[in-house]
């Protein structure tokens, strides 16, 4: 059972192959917003068309997002993809870096005390050491 066909596969071909393999193994494929997928010529045709529409919809979303990003990069000089960089108290950060380098504190503990994730602390520490 799947809520929607676009959750089964990224492409129409991949989706058709996956569903055909499942049906060949005796699995009854149910799509919540469509019903049971029948192993008949009409059922396979509807399934193929629905997978093609799902793939088309996904491609259009990707295209619109790429277009919007390109426009944003051209019109906004400070445009940056992703999250905003977390603000960390510089003095406290340096104190934690010194403690980690002196082996009196783990990176995980330092990150916890700063209120940031382990990976963020490691990345910032690498940036600090590279500078």
ZAMARGU-4260 file (C-alpha; in steps of 0.2 Angstrom, whole numbers, plus 5000, padded with zeros to 4 digits):
<rodrens>
0) 5000/5000/5000 | 5006/5017/4996 | 4998/5034/4999 | 5002/5041/4981 | 5010/5034/4965
5) 5024/5047/4966 | 5030/5039/4982 | 5034/5023/4973 | 5047/5029/4960 | 5055/5044/4953
10) 5052/5039/4935 | 5038/5032/4925 | 5048/5017/4919 | 5055/5013/4936 | 5038/5014/4944
15) 5030/5003/4931 | 5044/4990/4933 | 5042/4990/4952 | 5024/4988/4951 | 5025/4974/4938
20) 5038/4965/4949 | 5026/4966/4964 | 5011/4960/4954 | 5021/4946/4947 | 5025/4940/4964
25) 5007/4940/4969 | 5006/4957/4979 | 4990/4967/4978 | 4996/4985/4975 | 4984/4998/4983
30) 4986/5016/4980 | 4976/5026/4993 | 4971/5040/4981 | 4968/5028/4967 | 4962/5011/4973
35) 4969/4994/4969 | 4980/4992/4954 | 4973/4979/4942 | 4984/4967/4932 | 4973/4970/4916
40) 4978/4979/4900 | 4967/4994/4906 | 4974/4994/4923 | 4992/4994/4917 | 4988/5008/4905
45) 4981/5019/4919 | 4996/5015/4930 | 5008/5020/4916 | 4999/5036/4913 | 4998/5040/4931
50) 5016/5037/4933 | 5020/5048/4918 | 5010/5062/4926 | 5019/5060/4942 | 5036/5061/4934
55) 5030/5076/4924 | 5024/5085/4939 | 5040/5082/4948 | 5050/5088/4933 | 5040/5104/4933
60) 5043/5107/4951 | 5062/5105/4949 | 5062/5117/4934 | 5052/5130/4943 | 5063/5129/4958
65) 5079/5130/4947 | 5071/5145/4938 | 5067/5154/4955 | 5085/5151/4962 | 5092/5158/4946
70) 5081/5174/4947 | 5085/5176/4966 | 5104/5174/4962 | 5103/5188/4949 | 5092/5200/4959
75) 5098/5198/4977 | 5117/5200/4979 | 5116/5192/4996 | 5106/5177/4991 | 5112/5161/4999
80) 5104/5144/4998 | 5101/5134/5014 | 5099/5139/5032 | 5106/5155/5039 | 5122/5153/5048
85) 5120/5150/5067 | 5126/5165/5077 | 5138/5158/5091 | 5146/5169/5104 | 5164/5170/5098
90) 5173/5171/5115 | 5163/5156/5121 | 5167/5147/5105 | 5186/5150/5107 | 5185/5144/5125
95) 5177/5128/5119 | 5190/5126/5105 | 5204/5128/5118 | 5196/5115/5129 | 5194/5102/5115
100) 5212/5105/5109 | 5218/5103/5127 | 5208/5086/5128 | 5198/5093/5143 | 5182/5092/5134
105) 5174/5082/5120 | 5168/5090/5104 | 5151/5083/5108 | 5151/5091/5125 | 5157/5108/5118
110) 5143/5108/5105 | 5130/5104/5118 | 5137/5119/5129 | 5136/5130/5114 | 5118/5124/5110
115) 5123/5118/5092 | 5125/5101/5084 | 5140/5091/5084 | 5143/5093/5065 | 5141/5111/5066
120) 5154/5112/5080 | 5166/5101/5070 | 5164/5111/5054 | 5166/5128/5063 | 5182/5121/5072
125) 5189/5116/5055 | 5186/5133/5048 | 5194/5141/5063 | 5209/5130/5062 | 5211/5133/5043
130) 5210/5152/5045
</rodrens>
